[in-house]
């Protein structure tokens, strides 16, 4: 899962872990063996059970080659370098009306057919 995911609930984290595990082609037993836990623990975390050990969750994310970032709702996500190159600002600051205006200006100049 190359794109960032907003995690607000245990179920969000569990879904992310399940998708990432599947991307790697692992079943629950494979992940459990890599973590030194039983398959039931993997099932519990993927099911969004709120009472799993944080240290195991962090080890799990590391094993899945995933980084965990935190921030406030006020902070925009890490900028997408492609969006910055295209529009000169991070995607969270891009105005859809500005994009539409750019297209209209290009059309007026004969750039879009």
Rosetta constraint file for C-alpha pairs under 8 A:
AtomPair CA 1 CA 19 HARMONIC 7.33 0.50
AtomPair CA 1 CA 20 HARMONIC 5.91 0.50
AtomPair CA 1 CA 23 HARMONIC 7.31 0.50
AtomPair CA 5 CA 16 HARMONIC 7.56 0.50
AtomPair CA 6 CA 12 HARMONIC 7.67 0.50
AtomPair CA 7 CA 12 HARMONIC 5.27 0.50
AtomPair CA 7 CA 13 HARMONIC 5.79 0.50
AtomPair CA 8 CA 12 HARMONIC 6.42 0.50
AtomPair CA 8 CA 13 HARMONIC 7.85 0.50
AtomPair CA 9 CA 13 HARMONIC 6.73 0.50
AtomPair CA 9 CA 48 HARMONIC 7.74 0.50
AtomPair CA 10 CA 14 HARMONIC 6.13 0.50
AtomPair CA 10 CA 45 HARMONIC 7.73 0.50
AtomPair CA 10 CA 48 HARMONIC 4.57 0.50
AtomPair CA 10 CA 49 HARMONIC 6.40 0.50
AtomPair CA 10 CA 50 HARMONIC 5.61 0.50
AtomPair CA 11 CA 15 HARMONIC 6.06 0.50
AtomPair CA 11 CA 46 HARMONIC 7.20 0.50
AtomPair CA 11 CA 47 HARMONIC 6.32 0.50
AtomPair CA 11 CA 48 HARMONIC 3.73 0.50
AtomPair CA 11 CA 49 HARMONIC 7.17 0.50
AtomPair CA 12 CA 16 HARMONIC 6.23 0.50
AtomPair CA 12 CA 48 HARMONIC 7.11 0.50
AtomPair CA 13 CA 17 HARMONIC 6.18 0.50
AtomPair CA 13 CA 45 HARMONIC 7.85 0.50
AtomPair CA 13 CA 46 HARMONIC 7.40 0.50
AtomPair CA 13 CA 48 HARMONIC 6.95 0.50
AtomPair CA 14 CA 18 HARMONIC 6.16 0.50
AtomPair CA 14 CA 45 HARMONIC 5.27 0.50
AtomPair CA 14 CA 46 HARMONIC 3.68 0.50
AtomPair CA 14 CA 47 HARMONIC 5.77 0.50
AtomPair CA 14 CA 48 HARMONIC 4.95 0.50
AtomPair CA 15 CA 19 HARMONIC 6.19 0.50
AtomPair CA 15 CA 46 HARMONIC 5.79 0.50
AtomPair CA 15 CA 47 HARMONIC 7.41 0.50
AtomPair CA 15 CA 48 HARMONIC 7.52 0.50
AtomPair CA 16 CA 20 HARMONIC 6.10 0.50
AtomPair CA 16 CA 46 HARMONIC 7.96 0.50
AtomPair CA 17 CA 21 HARMONIC 5.98 0.50
AtomPair CA 17 CA 46 HARMONIC 6.30 0.50
AtomPair CA 17 CA 61 HARMONIC 7.31 0.50
AtomPair CA 17 CA 64 HARMONIC 7.79 0.50
AtomPair CA 18 CA 22 HARMONIC 6.18 0.50
AtomPair CA 18 CA 46 HARMONIC 5.71 0.50
AtomPair CA 19 CA 23 HARMONIC 6.13 0.50
AtomPair CA 20 CA 24 HARMONIC 6.41 0.50
AtomPair CA 20 CA 64 HARMONIC 6.73 0.50
AtomPair CA 21 CA 25 HARMONIC 6.49 0.50
AtomPair CA 21 CA 26 HARMONIC 5.52 0.50
AtomPair CA 21 CA 27 HARMONIC 7.12 0.50
AtomPair CA 21 CA 28 HARMONIC 7.85 0.50
AtomPair CA 21 CA 31 HARMONIC 7.45 0.50
AtomPair CA 21 CA 64 HARMONIC 6.63 0.50
AtomPair CA 22 CA 26 HARMONIC 5.60 0.50
AtomPair CA 22 CA 27 HARMONIC 6.92 0.50
AtomPair CA 24 CA 64 HARMONIC 7.87 0.50
AtomPair CA 26 CA 30 HARMONIC 5.74 0.50
AtomPair CA 26 CA 31 HARMONIC 6.56 0.50
AtomPair CA 27 CA 31 HARMONIC 6.64 0.50
AtomPair CA 28 CA 32 HARMONIC 6.10 0.50
AtomPair CA 28 CA 39 HARMONIC 5.86 0.50
AtomPair CA 28 CA 42 HARMONIC 6.13 0.50
AtomPair CA 28 CA 43 HARMONIC 7.09 0.50
AtomPair CA 29 CA 33 HARMONIC 6.13 0.50
AtomPair CA 29 CA 38 HARMONIC 7.48 0.50
AtomPair CA 29 CA 39 HARMONIC 5.21 0.50
AtomPair CA 30 CA 34 HARMONIC 6.29 0.50
AtomPair CA 31 CA 35 HARMONIC 6.22 0.50
AtomPair CA 31 CA 39 HARMONIC 7.86 0.50
AtomPair CA 31 CA 42 HARMONIC 7.36 0.50
AtomPair CA 31 CA 60 HARMONIC 7.98 0.50
AtomPair CA 32 CA 36 HARMONIC 5.91 0.50
AtomPair CA 32 CA 37 HARMONIC 4.99 0.50
AtomPair CA 32 CA 38 HARMONIC 5.41 0.50
AtomPair CA 32 CA 39 HARMONIC 5.21 0.50
AtomPair CA 32 CA 41 HARMONIC 7.49 0.50
AtomPair CA 32 CA 42 HARMONIC 6.22 0.50
AtomPair CA 33 CA 37 HARMONIC 6.30 0.50
AtomPair CA 33 CA 38 HARMONIC 7.20 0.50
AtomPair CA 33 CA 39 HARMONIC 7.99 0.50
AtomPair CA 34 CA 63 HARMONIC 7.54 0.50
AtomPair CA 35 CA 56 HARMONIC 7.81 0.50
AtomPair CA 35 CA 59 HARMONIC 7.19 0.50
AtomPair CA 35 CA 60 HARMONIC 6.63 0.50
AtomPair CA 35 CA 63 HARMONIC 7.54 0.50
AtomPair CA 37 CA 41 HARMONIC 6.52 0.50
AtomPair CA 37 CA 42 HARMONIC 7.84 0.50
AtomPair CA 38 CA 42 HARMONIC 7.17 0.50
AtomPair CA 39 CA 43 HARMONIC 6.26 0.50
AtomPair CA 40 CA 44 HARMONIC 6.03 0.50
AtomPair CA 41 CA 45 HARMONIC 6.28 0.50
AtomPair CA 41 CA 52 HARMONIC 7.88 0.50
AtomPair CA 42 CA 46 HARMONIC 6.09 0.50
AtomPair CA 43 CA 47 HARMONIC 5.96 0.50
AtomPair CA 44 CA 48 HARMONIC 6.49 0.50
AtomPair CA 44 CA 49 HARMONIC 5.41 0.50
AtomPair CA 44 CA 52 HARMONIC 7.61 0.50
AtomPair CA 45 CA 49 HARMONIC 5.58 0.50
AtomPair CA 45 CA 50 HARMONIC 7.75 0.50
AtomPair CA 45 CA 52 HARMONIC 6.59 0.50
AtomPair CA 45 CA 57 HARMONIC 7.87 0.50
AtomPair CA 52 CA 56 HARMONIC 7.62 0.50
AtomPair CA 52 CA 57 HARMONIC 7.34 0.50
AtomPair CA 53 CA 57 HARMONIC 6.37 0.50
AtomPair CA 54 CA 58 HARMONIC 6.17 0.50
AtomPair CA 55 CA 59 HARMONIC 6.17 0.50
AtomPair CA 56 CA 60 HARMONIC 5.95 0.50
AtomPair CA 57 CA 61 HARMONIC 6.23 0.50
AtomPair CA 58 CA 62 HARMONIC 6.21 0.50
AtomPair CA 59 CA 63 HARMONIC 6.09 0.50
AtomPair CA 60 CA 64 HARMONIC 6.21 0.50
AtomPair CA 61 CA 65 HARMONIC 6.38 0.50
AtomPair CA 61 CA 66 HARMONIC 5.16 0.50
AtomPair CA 61 CA 67 HARMONIC 6.87 0.50
AtomPair CA 61 CA 68 HARMONIC 7.57 0.50
AtomPair CA 62 CA 66 HARMONIC 5.54 0.50
AtomPair CA 62 CA 67 HARMONIC 6.87 0.50
AtomPair CA 71 CA 75 HARMONIC 6.34 0.50
AtomPair CA 76 CA 92 HARMONIC 6.10 0.50
AtomPair CA 77 CA 92 HARMONIC 7.34 0.50
AtomPair CA 78 CA 90 HARMONIC 7.93 0.50
AtomPair CA 79 CA 83 HARMONIC 7.63 0.50
AtomPair CA 79 CA 84 HARMONIC 7.21 0.50
AtomPair CA 79 CA 89 HARMONIC 7.97 0.50
AtomPair CA 79 CA 90 HARMONIC 4.71 0.50
AtomPair CA 79 CA 91 HARMONIC 6.41 0.50
AtomPair CA 79 CA 92 HARMONIC 7.74 0.50
AtomPair CA 80 CA 84 HARMONIC 6.39 0.50
AtomPair CA 80 CA 90 HARMONIC 6.23 0.50
AtomPair CA 80 CA 91 HARMONIC 6.60 0.50
AtomPair CA 81 CA 85 HARMONIC 6.10 0.50
AtomPair CA 81 CA 90 HARMONIC 7.65 0.50
AtomPair CA 82 CA 86 HARMONIC 6.16 0.50
AtomPair CA 83 CA 87 HARMONIC 5.79 0.50
AtomPair CA 83 CA 88 HARMONIC 7.22 0.50
AtomPair CA 83 CA 89 HARMONIC 6.88 0.50
AtomPair CA 83 CA 90 HARMONIC 6.18 0.50
AtomPair CA 83 CA 91 HARMONIC 5.95 0.50
AtomPair CA 84 CA 88 HARMONIC 4.44 0.50
AtomPair CA 84 CA 89 HARMONIC 4.57 0.50
AtomPair CA 84 CA 90 HARMONIC 5.27 0.50
AtomPair CA 84 CA 91 HARMONIC 7.26 0.50
AtomPair CA 85 CA 89 HARMONIC 7.75 0.50
AtomPair CA 87 CA 94 HARMONIC 7.50 0.50
AtomPair CA 89 CA 93 HARMONIC 6.36 0.50
AtomPair CA 89 CA 94 HARMONIC 6.64 0.50
AtomPair CA 90 CA 94 HARMONIC 6.63 0.50
AtomPair CA 94 CA 98 HARMONIC 7.61 0.50
AtomPair CA 94 CA 99 HARMONIC 7.96 0.50
AtomPair CA 95 CA 99 HARMONIC 6.63 0.50
AtomPair CA 96 CA 100 HARMONIC 6.30 0.50
AtomPair CA 97 CA 101 HARMONIC 6.06 0.50
AtomPair CA 98 CA 102 HARMONIC 6.19 0.50
AtomPair CA 99 CA 103 HARMONIC 6.42 0.50
AtomPair CA 100 CA 104 HARMONIC 6.27 0.50
AtomPair CA 101 CA 105 HARMONIC 6.09 0.50
AtomPair CA 102 CA 106 HARMONIC 6.18 0.50
AtomPair CA 103 CA 107 HARMONIC 6.13 0.50
AtomPair CA 103 CA 112 HARMONIC 7.44 0.50
AtomPair CA 104 CA 108 HARMONIC 6.14 0.50
AtomPair CA 105 CA 109 HARMONIC 6.32 0.50
AtomPair CA 106 CA 110 HARMONIC 6.25 0.50
AtomPair CA 106 CA 111 HARMONIC 4.79 0.50
AtomPair CA 106 CA 112 HARMONIC 5.91 0.50
AtomPair CA 107 CA 111 HARMONIC 5.19 0.50
AtomPair CA 107 CA 112 HARMONIC 4.57 0.50
AtomPair CA 107 CA 113 HARMONIC 6.79 0.50
